Amino acid sequence: MKAVKISGIRKIGVYDVKETNIVKADEVKVAIKSVGVCGSDIHYYNEGNIGSQVVEYPWGVGHEASGEVLEVGAEVKDLKIGDKVAIEPTVYCGVCSECLNDRRHTCLNQKFLGCPGQMEGCMSETFVIPQICCVKVPDHLTPQLAAFAEPLSIGLYAYKLSAMHQKDFKVAILGAGPIGLTVLASCLHGGQKHITVIEPLEYRKHFAKECGAASAFTPDEEVEIKKQAELGYDVVYECCGKQEALDQALRILKPGGKLMFVGIPETQSLSFNMDMMRRKEICVQNVRRQNNSFEEAIDMIAGNPDYYQNMISHDYKVDQAGLAFEKVAAYSDNVIKAMVNF
C-alpha cells in the first residue's frame, strides 16, 4: 500500500509499504479516505522535531484522518464494516492515574499518531487502530469534513478550558491558521460575540472576518486592537507559538485576564515579561491537544457543514502529498487547511 513519510528536512516521500492487519481483538482496520496536514506535521517537516520528539527518517505522518471500516477485531462491538469514522489520534491506556482522572490526553502511557517514538501516522491507504480511536460520523459528512473534526476538537477544548461562562467577554485570537479558526468557531458556538482576530497574513485576516470575527487586524495595528477592548481582553488565545505574539497577548490582556497557550512554538523556550504578568495577575493555561471534545466537534460540523467546508481550502491526491506540505509550510496560494485524499 502507499504511505506518506517524511524522508528528510522539507522532504516528503510516497512509499510502498507492507499493509498492516488486525492483531489484537480490540483493533479496527480502516480504509483511510482523507488526512489533514497539521501544523505539528509541518514542524516535523521543517525542523525535524518538536522539542524532544525527534524524527528518525523515514517517518509516517498524519493524525487528522477519516475513513471507512474494513475489518473489526473479535471484541469490537460498536463498529461494523462499512461504517464511516473519524480517527481520534490519542491511544490511551485507560488505567493510569491520568486516564482515571478523565485526562486521557495526558495519559502516562499514551501513543499519538505520527509522533516520533510513539506511533507512525495514518497517511496511508489503510491503518489499524484500537476501536477507542474510531468515532462514527454521519453519512452526509464528506471524508474531508470528518477528518476536520480533529483540529476542531482542539479549538473546542481550548474554548471549554478557558471557562468563559459569560457571553459578553472580550476575546482575542492571535493567529488565523486552522487552529485559530477552530477556536474562533468554538467561541462563536459558545455564544461569544466580541471576538478580535490578530493575524499578519492579509488573506487569513480577511478570512477570519468571513468566518465571523467581529474585527480582525494585523499585529502592528495594536492601537486599533486595544480600542476593541479598552479595559483589556478577558481571554487571549495564542495560536501561533510566536514570541512576539506572546508579548502582544500580555500587553492587551486585562488585569486578571487569562492567556490560553494553544500554539506550538518553533523553539523549546519562550520568555514572559514577569513584571507585567505579576502586576496584571495574568493566568496562563496551556492547552494539550484535546480531551472529551471529539464527538461534540463532529456534531458541530454535522450541524453546519458548509461553514467548515470553507476552511478546507486545498485537496490533493496522495501522490501530491509533497506539494501539500510545501504549500502549507510556505503559506502559499491562500492555503488554510490542506487535505491529502486516498
C-alpha positions in Angstrom: 0.0 0.0 0.0 1.0 3.6 -0.3 2.1 5.6 2.8 3.3 9.2 3.1 6.5 9.7 5.1 8.9 12.5 5.9 12.2 11.5 4.3 14.3 14.5 5.4 14.1 18.2 6.2 11.5 19.6 3.9 11.3 16.2 2.0 8.2 14.1 1.6 8.1 10.6 0.0 5.3 8.3 -1.0 6.4 4.8 -0.1 5.2 1.3 -1.0 4.9 -0.5 2.4 3.5 -3.7 3.7 -0.1 -3.5 4.6 -0.8 -4.0 8.3 -3.5 -6.3 9.6 -5.5 -6.7 12.8 -3.5 -8.4 15.5 -5.5 -7.6 18.7 -9.2 -8.3 19.3 -10.0 -4.6 20.0 -8.5 -3.3 16.8 -10.1 -1.9 13.7 -8.8 -1.8 10.2 -9.7 1.4 8.4 -9.5 2.4 4.7 -8.2 5.9 5.0 -10.0 8.4 2.9 -8.7 11.9 3.9 -5.9 13.2 6.1 -5.3 16.8 7.0 -1.9 18.4 7.0 -1.4 19.7 10.6 0.8 22.4 11.9 2.6 19.8 14.0 3.3 17.8 10.8 4.9 21.0 9.4 7.2 21.3 12.5 8.5 17.8 11.8 8.7 18.6 8.1 10.5 22.0 8.6 12.7 21.3 11.7 12.7 17.5 12.1 11.4 17.7 15.7 9.0 19.2 18.2 11.1 19.7 21.3 12.5 16.3 22.4 10.4 14.4 19.9 12.9 13.9 17.0 12.1 12.3 13.7 14.0 9.3 12.5 13.7 9.1 8.8 11.6 7.9 7.1 8.7 8.6 9.4 5.0 8.2 8.7 2.9 11.3 9.3 -0.7 12.2 9.7 -3.2 12.2 12.5 -6.2 14.2 11.3 -7.9 11.4 9.5 -11.2 9.8 8.4 -12.1 6.6 6.6 -14.3 3.6 6.3 -14.2 0.4 8.4 -12.7 -2.6 6.5 -12.4 -5.2 9.3 -13.1 -5.4 13.0 -11.5 -7.5 15.7 -13.4 -10.1 17.7 -14.1 -7.9 20.7 -15.2 -4.8 18.7 -19.0 -4.4 19.3 -19.8 -0.8 18.3 -18.4 -0.7 14.8 -19.1 -2.7 11.7 -17.7 -3.0 8.2 -18.7 0.0 6.1 -19.1 2.5 9.0 -17.7 6.0 8.3 -15.3 7.0 11.1 -13.1 9.9 12.2 -9.9 9.0 14.0 -9.2 10.4 17.4 -5.4 10.1 17.4 -4.5 9.5 21.1 -4.1 5.9 22.0 -4.5 5.9 25.8 -4.2 3.1 28.3 -7.3 3.7 30.4 -5.7 2.5 33.7 -3.1 5.1 34.6 -3.7 8.0 37.1 -4.3 10.5 34.3 -6.9 8.3 32.5 -8.7 7.5 35.8 -8.9 11.3 36.4 -10.6 11.8 33.0 -7.4 13.2 31.4 -6.8 10.7 28.6 -5.0 13.4 26.6 -2.2 13.3 29.2 -2.2 9.5 29.6 1.1 8.4 31.1 1.4 5.6 28.6 -0.1 7.3 25.6 0.9 6.9 22.0 -0.1 9.6 19.5 -0.4 9.0 15.7 2.5 10.5 13.8 4.5 11.3 16.9 8.2 10.2 16.7 9.0 7.3 19.1 5.3 6.6 19.6 3.3 5.6 16.5 3.7 6.2 12.9 1.0 8.4 11.3 -2.0 7.2 9.3 -1.4 9.0 6.0 -1.6 5.6 4.3 -4.2 3.6 2.3 -5.2 1.5 5.3 -4.4 1.8 9.0 -5.0 -0.4 12.0 -6.1 1.4 15.2 -7.7 0.5 18.5 -11.5 0.8 18.5 -11.3 3.5 21.1 -9.9 5.8 18.5 -12.7 5.4 15.9 -15.7 7.7 16.2 -18.6 7.1 13.9 -19.7 10.1 11.8 -23.0 10.9 10.0 -23.2 9.7 6.4 -23.7 13.2 5.0 -20.2 14.3 6.1 -17.5 14.2 3.4 -14.3 12.4 4.3 -12.6 15.8 4.4 -15.1 17.2 6.9 -14.9 14.1 9.0 -11.1 14.5 9.2 -11.5 18.1 10.2 -13.1 17.0 13.5 -9.6 16.5 14.9 -8.4 20.1 14.6 -11.9 21.4 15.6 -11.8 19.4 18.7 -8.6 21.2 19.8 -10.2 24.6 19.3 -13.3 23.4 21.2 -11.3 22.0 24.0 -9.3 25.3 24.3 -12.6 27.2 24.5 -14.0 24.9 27.2 -10.8 25.0 29.2 -10.9 28.8 29.2 -14.1 28.6 31.3 -15.9 31.6 29.7 -19.2 31.4 31.4 -20.2 35.0 30.5 -21.3 35.7 26.9 -20.0 39.3 26.8 -16.3 38.6 27.3 -13.8 40.4 25.1 -11.8 37.7 23.3 -8.7 38.0 21.1 -7.3 35.2 19.0 -3.6 35.5 17.8 -3.2 33.6 14.6 -5.9 32.7 12.0 -4.5 29.4 10.8 -6.7 26.3 11.2 -6.4 26.1 15.0 -7.0 29.8 15.5 -10.1 29.5 13.2 -11.4 26.5 15.1 -11.0 28.5 18.3 -13.0 31.2 16.6 -15.7 28.7 15.6 -15.8 27.3 19.1 -16.1 30.8 20.7 -19.0 31.6 18.3 -20.6 28.3 19.1 -20.4 29.1 22.8 -22.2 32.4 22.2 -19.3 34.8 22.3 -19.7 37.9 20.1 -16.8 40.3 20.9 -14.0 38.4 19.1 -11.0 40.1 17.6 -8.5 38.1 15.5 -4.9 39.2 15.1 -3.2 37.8 12.0 -0.2 39.1 10.0 -1.2 37.5 6.7 -3.8 39.6 4.9 -5.7 36.8 3.3 -6.1 35.0 6.6 -7.1 38.2 8.4 -9.9 38.7 5.9 -10.9 35.1 6.0 -11.3 35.3 9.8 -13.8 38.1 9.3 -15.7 35.9 6.8 -15.8 33.2 9.5 -17.5 35.5 12.0 -14.8 37.5 13.8 -16.2 40.9 14.9 -12.9 42.5 13.9 -9.5 41.5 12.5 -6.2 43.3 12.5 -2.6 42.7 11.7 -0.3 42.7 14.8 1.1 46.2 14.1 -2.4 47.7 14.4 -2.2 47.4 18.2 -3.8 50.8 18.8 -6.9 49.7 17.0 -6.7 46.3 18.7 -6.8 47.9 22.1 -9.7 50.1 21.1 -11.9 47.0 20.7 -11.4 46.3 24.4 -10.5 49.5 26.2 -10.2 47.8 29.6 -8.2 44.9 28.1 -9.3 41.5 26.8 -10.7 38.9 29.2 -9.3 35.9 27.3 -6.5 35.8 24.7 -5.8 32.6 22.8 -2.2 32.4 21.5 -2.5 30.1 18.5 0.8 30.6 16.6 3.6 29.8 19.0 5.5 33.0 18.4 7.4 35.1 20.9 6.1 38.4 19.5 2.5 37.1 19.7 3.0 36.1 23.4 4.4 39.6 24.1 1.4 41.2 22.5 -1.0 38.9 24.3 0.3 40.1 27.7 0.0 43.8 26.6 -3.6 43.5 25.6 -4.9 41.3 28.4 -6.9 43.0 31.2 -5.7 42.6 34.8 -6.9 39.2 35.9 -7.2 38.1 32.3 -6.5 34.6 31.0 -3.9 33.6 28.4 -4.7 30.4 26.7 -1.5 29.0 25.1 -2.6 26.8 22.2 0.1 27.2 19.6 3.2 25.0 19.3 6.4 27.1 19.4 9.3 26.6 17.0 11.7 26.7 19.9 11.6 24.9 23.3 11.8 28.2 25.3 9.7 31.4 25.2 10.1 34.3 27.7 7.4 36.1 29.7 7.5 39.7 30.9 7.2 38.7 34.5 6.8 42.3 35.7 3.7 42.7 33.5 2.5 39.2 34.3 2.7 39.8 38.1 1.2 43.3 38.0 -1.7 42.2 35.9 -2.0 38.9 37.8 -2.4 37.1 34.5 -3.4 33.4 34.5 -1.7 31.2 31.9 -3.3 28.0 30.8 -1.6 25.6 28.4 -3.8 23.5 26.1 -2.7 19.9 25.4 -4.4 18.7 22.2 -8.0 17.8 23.1 -10.0 15.9 25.7 -13.6 14.9 25.8 -14.4 17.1 22.8 -14.2 14.9 19.7 -17.8 13.8 19.5 -19.0 17.4 20.1 -16.8 18.6 17.3 -18.3 16.1 14.9 -21.8 17.4 15.9 -20.7 21.0 15.3 -19.5 20.1 11.8 -22.6 18.0 11.1 -24.8 20.9 12.1 -23.1 23.4 9.8 -21.0 21.6 7.2 -20.8 24.5 4.7 -19.2 26.7 7.3 -16.4 24.2 8.0 -16.1 23.2 4.3 -14.9 26.8 3.6 -11.9 26.2 5.9 -10.7 23.3 3.7 -9.0 25.3 1.0 -6.9 22.6 -0.8 -7.3 19.0 -1.8 -4.5 16.8 -3.0 -4.2 13.2 -4.2 -1.7 11.1 -2.3 1.0 11.4 -5.0 0.8 15.1 -4.5 1.5 14.9 -0.7 4.8 16.7 -1.1 3.1 19.6 -2.8 0.5 19.8 0.0 3.3 20.0 2.7 5.1 22.6 0.6 2.1 24.8 0.3 1.2 24.7 4.0 4.8 25.3 5.1 5.1 28.3 2.8 1.6 29.7 3.5 1.3 29.9 -0.3 -1.8 30.0 -2.6 -4.0 31.3 0.3 -3.9 28.0 2.0 -5.9 27.4 5.1 -6.3 23.6 5.5 -4.9 21.2 3.0 -6.1 17.6 2.8 -4.4 14.6 1.3 -7.0 12.2 -0.1 -6.9 8.5 -0.9 
